[in-house]
Amino acid sequence: MKPAAFAYYRPKILAEALDLLSTVEGAKVLSGGQRPDSHDEYAPSSP
């Protein structure tokens, strides 16, 4: 299953991140180390 499409922003400073959170409807924070794309779907599967 592929996740739904979403907009990804990468703010450089805290003020920019807070501005995005207050102006972009439904904005959420990805915690450090997470990637917006998953490579699990491309991993070889076992038979």
mmCIF entry with sequence, helices, sheets and N, C-alpha, C, O atoms, coordinates in Angstrom:
data_MODEL
# 
_entry.id   MODEL 
# 
_entity.id                         1 
_entity.type                       polymer 
_entity.pdbx_number_of_molecules   1 
# 
_entity_poly.entity_id                      1 
_entity_poly.type                           'polypeptide(L)' 
_entity_poly.nstd_linkage                   no 
_entity_poly.nstd_monomer                   no 
_entity_poly.pdbx_seq_one_letter_code       MKPAAFAYYRPKILAEALDLLSTVEGAKVLSGGQRPDSHDEYAPSSP 
_entity_poly.pdbx_seq_one_letter_code_can   MKPAAFAYYRPKILAEALDLLSTVEGAKVLSGGQRPDSHDEYAPSSP 
_entity_poly.pdbx_strand_id                 A 
# 
loop_
_entity_poly_seq.entity_id 
_entity_poly_seq.num 
_entity_poly_seq.mon_id 
_entity_poly_seq.hetero 
1 1  MET n 
1 2  LYS n 
1 3  PRO n 
1 4  ALA n 
1 5  ALA n 
1 6  PHE n 
1 7  ALA n 
1 8  TYR n 
1 9  TYR n 
1 10 ARG n 
1 11 PRO n 
1 12 LYS n 
1 13 ILE n 
1 14 LEU n 
1 15 ALA n 
1 16 GLU n 
1 17 ALA n 
1 18 LEU n 
1 19 ASP n 
1 20 LEU n 
1 21 LEU n 
1 22 SER n 
1 23 THR n 
1 24 VAL n 
1 25 GLU n 
1 26 GLY n 
1 27 ALA n 
1 28 LYS n 
1 29 VAL n 
1 30 LEU n 
1 31 SER n 
1 32 GLY n 
1 33 GLY n 
1 34 GLN n 
1 35 ARG n 
1 36 PRO n 
1 37 ASP n 
1 38 SER n 
1 39 HIS n 
1 40 ASP n 
1 41 GLU n 
1 42 TYR n 
1 43 ALA n 
1 44 PRO n 
1 45 SER n 
1 46 SER n 
1 47 PRO n 
# 
_struct_asym.id          A 
_struct_asym.entity_id   1 
# 
loop_
_struct_conf.conf_type_id 
_struct_conf.id 
_struct_conf.pdbx_PDB_helix_id 
_struct_conf.beg_label_comp_id 
_struct_conf.beg_label_asym_id 
_struct_conf.beg_label_seq_id 
_struct_conf.pdbx_beg_PDB_ins_code 
_struct_conf.end_label_comp_id 
_struct_conf.end_label_asym_id 
_struct_conf.end_label_seq_id 
_struct_conf.pdbx_end_PDB_ins_code 
_struct_conf.beg_auth_comp_id 
_struct_conf.beg_auth_asym_id 
_struct_conf.beg_auth_seq_id 
_struct_conf.end_auth_comp_id 
_struct_conf.end_auth_asym_id 
_struct_conf.end_auth_seq_id 
_struct_conf.pdbx_PDB_helix_class 
_struct_conf.details 
_struct_conf.pdbx_PDB_helix_length 
HELX_P HELX_P1 AA1 LEU A 14 ? THR A 23 ? LEU A 14 THR A 23 1 ? 10 
HELX_P HELX_P2 AA2 ASP A 40 ? TYR A 42 ? ASP A 40 TYR A 42 5 ? 3  
# 
_struct_conf_type.id          HELX_P 
_struct_conf_type.criteria    ? 
_struct_conf_type.reference   ? 
# 
loop_
_atom_site.group_PDB 
_atom_site.id 
_atom_site.type_symbol 
_atom_site.label_atom_id 
_atom_site.label_alt_id 
_atom_site.label_comp_id 
_atom_site.label_asym_id 
_atom_site.label_entity_id 
_atom_site.label_seq_id 
_atom_site.pdbx_PDB_ins_code 
_atom_site.Cartn_x 
_atom_site.Cartn_y 
_atom_site.Cartn_z 
_atom_site.occupancy 
_atom_site.B_iso_or_equiv 
_atom_site.pdbx_formal_charge 
_atom_site.auth_seq_id 
_atom_site.auth_comp_id 
_atom_site.auth_asym_id 
_atom_site.auth_atom_id 
_atom_site.pdbx_PDB_model_num 
ATOM 1   N N  . MET A 1 1  ? 0.844  -1.166  0.000  1.00 0.00 ? 1  MET A N  1 
ATOM 2   C CA . MET A 1 1  ? 0.000  0.000   0.000  1.00 0.00 ? 1  MET A CA 1 
ATOM 3   C C  . MET A 1 1  ? 0.900  1.244   0.000  1.00 0.00 ? 1  MET A C  1 
ATOM 4   O O  . MET A 1 1  ? 1.842  1.344   0.786  1.00 0.00 ? 1  MET A O  1 
ATOM 5   N N  . LYS A 1 2  ? 0.596  2.169   -0.880 1.00 0.00 ? 2  LYS A N  1 
ATOM 6   C CA . LYS A 1 2  ? 1.355  3.413   -0.956 1.00 0.00 ? 2  LYS A CA 1 
ATOM 7   C C  . LYS A 1 2  ? 0.618  4.489   -0.161 1.00 0.00 ? 2  LYS A C  1 
ATOM 8   O O  . LYS A 1 2  ? -0.612 4.539   -0.180 1.00 0.00 ? 2  LYS A O  1 
ATOM 9   N N  . PRO A 1 3  ? 1.361  5.351   0.538  1.00 0.00 ? 3  PRO A N  1 
ATOM 10  C CA . PRO A 1 3  ? 0.704  6.422   1.279  1.00 0.00 ? 3  PRO A CA 1 
ATOM 11  C C  . PRO A 1 3  ? 0.106  7.463   0.335  1.00 0.00 ? 3  PRO A C  1 
ATOM 12  O O  . PRO A 1 3  ? 0.511  7.574   -0.823 1.00 0.00 ? 3  PRO A O  1 
ATOM 13  N N  . ALA A 1 4  ? -0.842 8.207   0.836  1.00 0.00 ? 4  ALA A N  1 
ATOM 14  C CA . ALA A 1 4  ? -1.452 9.282   0.051  1.00 0.00 ? 4  ALA A CA 1 
ATOM 15  C C  . ALA A 1 4  ? -0.414 10.368  -0.225 1.00 0.00 ? 4  ALA A C  1 
ATOM 16  O O  . ALA A 1 4  ? 0.520  10.556  0.555  1.00 0.00 ? 4  ALA A O  1 
ATOM 17  N N  . ALA A 1 5  ? -0.581 11.071  -1.325 1.00 0.00 ? 5  ALA A N  1 
ATOM 18  C CA . ALA A 1 5  ? 0.327  12.160  -1.671 1.00 0.00 ? 5  ALA A CA 1 
ATOM 19  C C  . ALA A 1 5  ? 0.202  13.284  -0.638 1.00 0.00 ? 5  ALA A C  1 
ATOM 20  O O  . ALA A 1 5  ? -0.878 13.529  -0.101 1.00 0.00 ? 5  ALA A O  1 
ATOM 21  N N  . PHE A 1 6  ? 1.311  13.955  -0.372 1.00 0.00 ? 6  PHE A N  1 
ATOM 22  C CA . PHE A 1 6  ? 1.293  15.079  0.552  1.00 0.00 ? 6  PHE A CA 1 
ATOM 23  C C  . PHE A 1 6  ? 2.401  16.059  0.190  1.00 0.00 ? 6  PHE A C  1 
ATOM 24  O O  . PHE A 1 6  ? 3.363  15.703  -0.489 1.00 0.00 ? 6  PHE A O  1 
ATOM 25  N N  . ALA A 1 7  ? 2.255  17.279  0.645  1.00 0.00 ? 7  ALA A N  1 
ATOM 26  C CA . ALA A 1 7  ? 3.272  18.308  0.417  1.00 0.00 ? 7  ALA A CA 1 
ATOM 27  C C  . ALA A 1 7  ? 4.334  18.176  1.493  1.00 0.00 ? 7  ALA A C  1 
ATOM 28  O O  . ALA A 1 7  ? 4.011  17.949  2.659  1.00 0.00 ? 7  ALA A O  1 
ATOM 29  N N  . TYR A 1 8  ? 5.586  18.313  1.118  1.00 0.00 ? 8  TYR A N  1 
ATOM 30  C CA . TYR A 1 8  ? 6.695  18.185  2.055  1.00 0.00 ? 8  TYR A CA 1 
ATOM 31  C C  . TYR A 1 8  ? 7.481  19.489  2.075  1.00 0.00 ? 8  TYR A C  1 
ATOM 32  O O  . TYR A 1 8  ? 7.963  19.950  1.041  1.00 0.00 ? 8  TYR A O  1 
ATOM 33  N N  . TYR A 1 9  ? 7.603  20.073  3.250  1.00 0.00 ? 9  TYR A N  1 
ATOM 34  C CA . TYR A 1 9  ? 8.365  21.306  3.428  1.00 0.00 ? 9  TYR A CA 1 
ATOM 35  C C  . TYR A 1 9  ? 9.565  21.000  4.311  1.00 0.00 ? 9  TYR A C  1 
ATOM 36  O O  . TYR A 1 9  ? 9.480  20.184  5.228  1.00 0.00 ? 9  TYR A O  1 
ATOM 37  N N  . ARG A 1 10 ? 10.677 21.658  4.028  1.00 0.00 ? 10 ARG A N  1 
ATOM 38  C CA . ARG A 1 10 ? 11.884 21.432  4.819  1.00 0.00 ? 10 ARG A CA 1 
ATOM 39  C C  . ARG A 1 10 ? 12.420 22.787  5.313  1.00 0.00 ? 10 ARG A C  1 
ATOM 40  O O  . ARG A 1 10 ? 13.343 23.351  4.725  1.00 0.00 ? 10 ARG A O  1 
ATOM 41  N N  . PRO A 1 11 ? 11.828 23.297  6.398  1.00 0.00 ? 11 PRO A N  1 
ATOM 42  C CA . PRO A 1 11 ? 12.263 24.596  6.904  1.00 0.00 ? 11 PRO A CA 1 
ATOM 43  C C  . PRO A 1 11 ? 13.688 24.526  7.455  1.00 0.00 ? 11 PRO A C  1 
ATOM 44  O O  . PRO A 1 11 ? 14.110 23.497  7.984  1.00 0.00 ? 11 PRO A O  1 
ATOM 45  N N  . LYS A 1 12 ? 14.405 25.611  7.326  1.00 0.00 ? 12 LYS A N  1 
ATOM 46  C CA . LYS A 1 12 ? 15.796 25.663  7.783  1.00 0.00 ? 12 LYS A CA 1 
ATOM 47  C C  . LYS A 1 12 ? 15.914 26.172  9.218  1.00 0.00 ? 12 LYS A C  1 
ATOM 48  O O  . LYS A 1 12 ? 16.860 25.839  9.931  1.00 0.00 ? 12 LYS A O  1 
ATOM 49  N N  . ILE A 1 13 ? 14.938 26.984  9.629  1.00 0.00 ? 13 ILE A N  1 
ATOM 50  C CA . ILE A 1 13 ? 14.993 27.563  10.976 1.00 0.00 ? 13 ILE A CA 1 
ATOM 51  C C  . ILE A 1 13 ? 13.652 27.347  11.682 1.00 0.00 ? 13 ILE A C  1 
ATOM 52  O O  . ILE A 1 13 ? 12.625 27.109  11.045 1.00 0.00 ? 13 ILE A O  1 
ATOM 53  N N  . LEU A 1 14 ? 13.690 27.436  13.000 1.00 0.00 ? 14 LEU A N  1 
ATOM 54  C CA . LEU A 1 14 ? 12.498 27.204  13.809 1.00 0.00 ? 14 LEU A CA 1 
ATOM 55  C C  . LEU A 1 14 ? 11.373 28.160  13.453 1.00 0.00 ? 14 LEU A C  1 
ATOM 56  O O  . LEU A 1 14 ? 10.216 27.746  13.374 1.00 0.00 ? 14 LEU A O  1 
ATOM 57  N N  . ALA A 1 15 ? 11.690 29.428  13.239 1.00 0.00 ? 15 ALA A N  1 
ATOM 58  C CA . ALA A 1 15 ? 10.651 30.412  12.914 1.00 0.00 ? 15 ALA A CA 1 
ATOM 59  C C  . ALA A 1 15 ? 9.899  30.015  11.647 1.00 0.00 ? 15 ALA A C  1 
ATOM 60  O O  . ALA A 1 15 ? 8.680  30.172  11.578 1.00 0.00 ? 15 ALA A O  1 
ATOM 61  N N  . GLU A 1 16 ? 10.604 29.511  10.657 1.00 0.00 ? 16 GLU A N  1 
ATOM 62  C CA . GLU A 1 16 ? 9.964  29.072  9.418  1.00 0.00 ? 16 GLU A CA 1 
ATOM 63  C C  . GLU A 1 16 ? 9.068  27.857  9.669  1.00 0.00 ? 16 GLU A C  1 
ATOM 64  O O  . GLU A 1 16 ? 7.972  27.767  9.116  1.00 0.00 ? 16 GLU A O  1 
ATOM 65  N N  . ALA A 1 17 ? 9.529  26.934  10.494 1.00 0.00 ? 17 ALA A N  1 
ATOM 66  C CA . ALA A 1 17 ? 8.728  25.748  10.828 1.00 0.00 ? 17 ALA A CA 1 
ATOM 67  C C  . ALA A 1 17 ? 7.448  26.147  11.549 1.00 0.00 ? 17 ALA A C  1 
ATOM 68  O O  . ALA A 1 17 ? 6.377  25.620  11.251 1.00 0.00 ? 17 ALA A O  1 
ATOM 69  N N  . LEU A 1 18 ? 7.552  27.066  12.489 1.00 0.00 ? 18 LEU A N  1 
ATOM 70  C CA . LEU A 1 18 ? 6.370  27.511  13.226 1.00 0.00 ? 18 LEU A CA 1 
ATOM 71  C C  . LEU A 1 18 ? 5.404  28.246  12.312 1.00 0.00 ? 18 LEU A C  1 
ATOM 72  O O  . LEU A 1 18 ? 4.189  28.117  12.457 1.00 0.00 ? 18 LEU A O  1 
ATOM 73  N N  . ASP A 1 19 ? 5.932  29.013  11.376 1.00 0.00 ? 19 ASP A N  1 
ATOM 74  C CA . ASP A 1 19 ? 5.077  29.710  10.414 1.00 0.00 ? 19 ASP A CA 1 
ATOM 75  C C  . ASP A 1 19 ? 4.316  28.701  9.549  1.00 0.00 ? 19 ASP A C  1 
ATOM 76  O O  . ASP A 1 19 ? 3.119  28.864  9.312  1.00 0.00 ? 19 ASP A O  1 
ATOM 77  N N  . LEU A 1 20 ? 5.003  27.672  9.084  1.00 0.00 ? 20 LEU A N  1 
ATOM 78  C CA . LEU A 1 20 ? 4.341  26.651  8.268  1.00 0.00 ? 20 LEU A CA 1 
ATOM 79  C C  . LEU A 1 20 ? 3.248  25.935  9.059  1.00 0.00 ? 20 LEU A C  1 
ATOM 80  O O  . LEU A 1 20 ? 2.162  25.683  8.539  1.00 0.00 ? 20 LEU A O  1 
ATOM 81  N N  . LEU A 1 21 ? 3.541  25.612  10.314 1.00 0.00 ? 21 LEU A N  1 
ATOM 82  C CA . LEU A 1 21 ? 2.555  24.918  11.147 1.00 0.00 ? 21 LEU A CA 1 
ATOM 83  C C  . LEU A 1 21 ? 1.306  25.761  11.372 1.00 0.00 ? 21 LEU A C  1 
ATOM 84  O O  . LEU A 1 21 ? 0.204  25.227  11.490 1.00 0.00 ? 21 LEU A O  1 
ATOM 85  N N  . SER A 1 22 ? 1.480  27.072  11.431 1.00 0.00 ? 22 SER A N  1 
ATOM 86  C CA . SER A 1 22 ? 0.324  27.926  11.683 1.00 0.00 ? 22 SER A CA 1 
ATOM 87  C C  . SER A 1 22 ? -0.433 28.314  10.412 1.00 0.00 ? 22 SER A C  1 
ATOM 88  O O  . SER A 1 22 ? -1.581 28.750  10.494 1.00 0.00 ? 22 SER A O  1 
ATOM 89  N N  . THR A 1 23 ? 0.187  28.162  9.240  1.00 0.00 ? 23 THR A N  1 
ATOM 90  C CA . THR A 1 23 ? -0.473 28.603  8.011  1.00 0.00 ? 23 THR A CA 1 
ATOM 91  C C  . THR A 1 23 ? -0.902 27.473  7.077  1.00 0.00 ? 23 THR A C  1 
ATOM 92  O O  . THR A 1 23 ? -1.813 27.660  6.270  1.00 0.00 ? 23 THR A O  1 
ATOM 93  N N  . VAL A 1 24 ? -0.273 26.320  7.168  1.00 0.00 ? 24 VAL A N  1 
ATOM 94  C CA . VAL A 1 24 ? -0.602 25.207  6.277  1.00 0.00 ? 24 VAL A CA 1 
ATOM 95  C C  . VAL A 1 24 ? -1.627 24.307  6.969  1.00 0.00 ? 24 VAL A C  1 
ATOM 96  O O  . VAL A 1 24 ? -1.351 23.733  8.022  1.00 0.00 ? 24 VAL A O  1 
ATOM 97  N N  . GLU A 1 25 ? -2.803 24.192  6.371  1.00 0.00 ? 25 GLU A N  1 
ATOM 98  C CA . GLU A 1 25 ? -3.871 23.394  6.969  1.00 0.00 ? 25 GLU A CA 1 
ATOM 99  C C  . GLU A 1 25 ? -3.460 21.924  7.061  1.00 0.00 ? 25 GLU A C  1 
ATOM 100 O O  . GLU A 1 25 ? -3.007 21.336  6.079  1.00 0.00 ? 25 GLU A O  1 
ATOM 101 N N  . GLY A 1 26 ? -3.620 21.345  8.236  1.00 0.00 ? 26 GLY A N  1 
ATOM 102 C CA . GLY A 1 26 ? -3.304 19.936  8.447  1.00 0.00 ? 26 GLY A CA 1 
ATOM 103 C C  . GLY A 1 26 ? -1.819 19.638  8.543  1.00 0.00 ? 26 GLY A C  1 
ATOM 104 O O  . GLY A 1 26 ? -1.419 18.478  8.449  1.00 0.00 ? 26 GLY A O  1 
ATOM 105 N N  . ALA A 1 27 ? -0.985 20.667  8.728  1.00 0.00 ? 27 ALA A N  1 
ATOM 106 C CA . ALA A 1 27 ? 0.469  20.470  8.797  1.00 0.00 ? 27 ALA A CA 1 
ATOM 107 C C  . ALA A 1 27 ? 0.837  19.626  10.008 1.00 0.00 ? 27 ALA A C  1 
ATOM 108 O O  . ALA A 1 27 ? 0.257  19.769  11.084 1.00 0.00 ? 27 ALA A O  1 
ATOM 109 N N  . LYS A 1 28 ? 1.813  18.742  9.814  1.00 0.00 ? 28 LYS A N  1 
ATOM 110 C CA . LYS A 1 28 ? 2.318  17.889  10.887 1.00 0.00 ? 28 LYS A CA 1 
ATOM 111 C C  . LYS A 1 28 ? 3.831  17.864  10.808 1.00 0.00 ? 28 LYS A C  1 
ATOM 112 O O  . LYS A 1 28 ? 4.416  18.160  9.766  1.00 0.00 ? 28 LYS A O  1 
ATOM 113 N N  . VAL A 1 29 ? 4.458  17.510  11.911 1.00 0.00 ? 29 VAL A N  1 
ATOM 114 C CA . VAL A 1 29 ? 5.918  17.461  11.985 1.00 0.00 ? 29 VAL A CA 1 
ATOM 115 C C  . VAL A 1 29 ? 6.373  16.013  11.889 1.00 0.00 ? 29 VAL A C  1 
ATOM 116 O O  . VAL A 1 29 ? 5.836  15.133  12.563 1.00 0.00 ? 29 VAL A O  1 
ATOM 117 N N  . LEU A 1 30 ? 7.373  15.777  11.040 1.00 0.00 ? 30 LEU A N  1 
ATOM 118 C CA . LEU A 1 30 ? 8.023  14.472  11.015 1.00 0.00 ? 30 LEU A CA 1 
ATOM 119 C C  . LEU A 1 30 ? 9.192  14.549  11.978 1.00 0.00 ? 30 LEU A C  1 
ATOM 120 O O  . LEU A 1 30 ? 9.981  15.492  11.919 1.00 0.00 ? 30 LEU A O  1 
ATOM 121 N N  . SER A 1 31 ? 9.314  13.575  12.862 1.00 0.00 ? 31 SER A N  1 
ATOM 122 C CA . SER A 1 31 ? 10.421 13.614  13.805 1.00 0.00 ? 31 SER A CA 1 
ATOM 123 C C  . SER A 1 31 ? 11.734 13.303  13.098 1.00 0.00 ? 31 SER A C  1 
ATOM 124 O O  . SER A 1 31 ? 11.742 12.723  12.012 1.00 0.00 ? 31 SER A O  1 
ATOM 125 N N  . GLY A 1 32 ? 12.818 13.681  13.706 1.00 0.00 ? 32 GLY A N  1 
ATOM 126 C CA . GLY A 1 32 ? 14.136 13.502  13.106 1.00 0.00 ? 32 GLY A CA 1 
ATOM 127 C C  . GLY A 1 32 ? 14.402 12.070  12.684 1.00 0.00 ? 32 GLY A C  1 
ATOM 128 O O  . GLY A 1 32 ? 14.039 11.124  13.383 1.00 0.00 ? 32 GLY A O  1 
ATOM 129 N N  . GLY A 1 33 ? 15.039 11.924  11.537 1.00 0.00 ? 33 GLY A N  1 
ATOM 130 C CA . GLY A 1 33 ? 15.417 10.606  11.053 1.00 0.00 ? 33 GLY A CA 1 
ATOM 131 C C  . GLY A 1 33 ? 14.388 9.964   10.158 1.00 0.00 ? 33 GLY A C  1 
ATOM 132 O O  . GLY A 1 33 ? 14.697 8.982   9.483  1.00 0.00 ? 33 GLY A O  1 
ATOM 133 N N  . GLN A 1 34 ? 13.171 10.482  10.125 1.00 0.00 ? 34 GLN A N  1 
ATOM 134 C CA . GLN A 1 34 ? 12.166 9.907   9.248  1.00 0.00 ? 34 GLN A CA 1 
ATOM 135 C C  . GLN A 1 34 ? 12.320 10.476  7.847  1.00 0.00 ? 34 GLN A C  1 
ATOM 136 O O  . GLN A 1 34 ? 12.764 11.610  7.669  1.00 0.00 ? 34 GLN A O  1 
ATOM 137 N N  . ARG A 1 35 ? 11.954 9.688   6.875  1.00 0.00 ? 35 ARG A N  1 
ATOM 138 C CA . ARG A 1 35 ? 12.004 10.124  5.491  1.00 0.00 ? 35 ARG A CA 1 
ATOM 139 C C  . ARG A 1 35 ? 10.586 10.249  4.958  1.00 0.00 ? 35 ARG A C  1 
ATOM 140 O O  . ARG A 1 35 ? 9.705  9.484   5.352  1.00 0.00 ? 35 ARG A O  1 
ATOM 141 N N  . PRO A 1 36 ? 10.358 11.201  4.071  1.00 0.00 ? 36 PRO A N  1 
ATOM 142 C CA . PRO A 1 36 ? 9.019  11.355  3.510  1.00 0.00 ? 36 PRO A CA 1 
ATOM 143 C C  . PRO A 1 36 ? 8.670  10.277  2.493  1.00 0.00 ? 36 PRO A C  1 
ATOM 144 O O  . PRO A 1 36 ? 7.507  10.135  2.113  1.00 0.00 ? 36 PRO A O  1 
ATOM 145 N N  . ASP A 1 37 ? 9.665  9.518   2.052  1.00 0.00 ? 37 ASP A N  1 
ATOM 146 C CA . ASP A 1 37 ? 9.399  8.438   1.101  1.00 0.00 ? 37 ASP A CA 1 
ATOM 147 C C  . ASP A 1 37 ? 9.875  7.120   1.708  1.00 0.00 ? 37 ASP A C  1 
ATOM 148 O O  . ASP A 1 37 ? 10.888 7.081   2.406  1.00 0.00 ? 37 ASP A O  1 
ATOM 149 N N  . SER A 1 38 ? 9.164  6.080   1.450  1.00 0.00 ? 38 SER A N  1 
ATOM 150 C CA . SER A 1 38 ? 9.506  4.776   1.988  1.00 0.00 ? 38 SER A CA 1 
ATOM 151 C C  . SER A 1 38 ? 10.141 3.912   0.910  1.00 0.00 ? 38 SER A C  1 
ATOM 152 O O  . SER A 1 38 ? 9.627  3.816   -0.204 1.00 0.00 ? 38 SER A O  1 
ATOM 153 N N  . HIS A 1 39 ? 11.239 3.297   1.241  1.00 0.00 ? 39 HIS A N  1 
ATOM 154 C CA . HIS A 1 39 ? 11.892 2.407   0.290  1.00 0.00 ? 39 HIS A CA 1 
ATOM 155 C C  . HIS A 1 39 ? 11.498 0.947   0.524  1.00 0.00 ? 39 HIS A C  1 
ATOM 156 O O  . HIS A 1 39 ? 11.998 0.044   -0.147 1.00 0.00 ? 39 HIS A O  1 
ATOM 157 N N  . ASP A 1 40 ? 10.600 0.730   1.481  1.00 0.00 ? 40 ASP A N  1 
ATOM 158 C CA . ASP A 1 40 ? 10.147 -0.629  1.776  1.00 0.00 ? 40 ASP A CA 1 
ATOM 159 C C  . ASP A 1 40 ? 9.457  -1.261  0.575  1.00 0.00 ? 40 ASP A C  1 
ATOM 160 O O  . ASP A 1 40 ? 9.578  -2.465  0.351  1.00 0.00 ? 40 ASP A O  1 
ATOM 161 N N  . GLU A 1 41 ? 8.741  -0.463  -0.191 1.00 0.00 ? 41 GLU A N  1 
ATOM 162 C CA . GLU A 1 41 ? 8.005  -1.026  -1.314 1.00 0.00 ? 41 GLU A CA 1 
ATOM 163 C C  . GLU A 1 41 ? 8.941  -1.517  -2.434 1.00 0.00 ? 41 GLU A C  1 
ATOM 164 O O  . GLU A 1 41 ? 8.528  -2.281  -3.306 1.00 0.00 ? 41 GLU A O  1 
ATOM 165 N N  . TYR A 1 42 ? 10.191 -1.073  -2.397 1.00 0.00 ? 42 TYR A N  1 
ATOM 166 C CA . TYR A 1 42 ? 11.143 -1.477  -3.435 1.00 0.00 ? 42 TYR A CA 1 
ATOM 167 C C  . TYR A 1 42 ? 12.065 -2.617  -2.977 1.00 0.00 ? 42 TYR A C  1 
ATOM 168 O O  . TYR A 1 42 ? 12.871 -3.127  -3.755 1.00 0.00 ? 42 TYR A O  1 
ATOM 169 N N  . ALA A 1 43 ? 11.934 -2.998  -1.726 1.00 0.00 ? 43 ALA A N  1 
ATOM 170 C CA . ALA A 1 43 ? 12.781 -4.059  -1.191 1.00 0.00 ? 43 ALA A CA 1 
ATOM 171 C C  . ALA A 1 43 ? 12.377 -5.404  -1.814 1.00 0.00 ? 43 ALA A C  1 
ATOM 172 O O  . ALA A 1 43 ? 11.192 -5.670  -2.016 1.00 0.00 ? 43 ALA A O  1 
ATOM 173 N N  . PRO A 1 44 ? 13.356 -6.231  -2.109 1.00 0.00 ? 44 PRO A N  1 
ATOM 174 C CA . PRO A 1 44 ? 13.000 -7.552  -2.647 1.00 0.00 ? 44 PRO A CA 1 
ATOM 175 C C  . PRO A 1 44 ? 12.237 -8.366  -1.620 1.00 0.00 ? 44 PRO A C  1 
ATOM 176 O O  . PRO A 1 44 ? 12.569 -8.351  -0.435 1.00 0.00 ? 44 PRO A O  1 
ATOM 177 N N  . SER A 1 45 ? 11.242 -9.058  -2.062 1.00 0.00 ? 45 SER A N  1 
ATOM 178 C CA . SER A 1 45 ? 10.452 -9.874  -1.152 1.00 0.00 ? 45 SER A CA 1 
ATOM 179 C C  . SER A 1 45 ? 10.912 -11.319 -1.198 1.00 0.00 ? 45 SER A C  1 
ATOM 180 O O  . SER A 1 45 ? 11.462 -11.785 -2.196 1.00 0.00 ? 45 SER A O  1 
ATOM 181 N N  . SER A 1 46 ? 10.678 -12.007 -0.109 1.00 0.00 ? 46 SER A N  1 
ATOM 182 C CA . SER A 1 46 ? 11.016 -13.432 -0.046 1.00 0.00 ? 46 SER A CA 1 
ATOM 183 C C  . SER A 1 46 ? 9.908  -14.236 -0.697 1.00 0.00 ? 46 SER A C  1 
ATOM 184 O O  . SER A 1 46 ? 8.739  -13.856 -0.628 1.00 0.00 ? 46 SER A O  1 
ATOM 185 N N  . PRO A 1 47 ? 10.262 -15.336 -1.323 1.00 0.00 ? 47 PRO A N  1 
ATOM 186 C CA . PRO A 1 47 ? 9.214  -16.167 -1.950 1.00 0.00 ? 47 PRO A CA 1 
ATOM 187 C C  . PRO A 1 47 ? 8.317  -16.853 -0.938 1.00 0.00 ? 47 PRO A C  1 
ATOM 188 O O  . PRO A 1 47 ? 7.398  -17.578 -1.320 1.00 0.00 ? 47 PRO A O  1 
# 
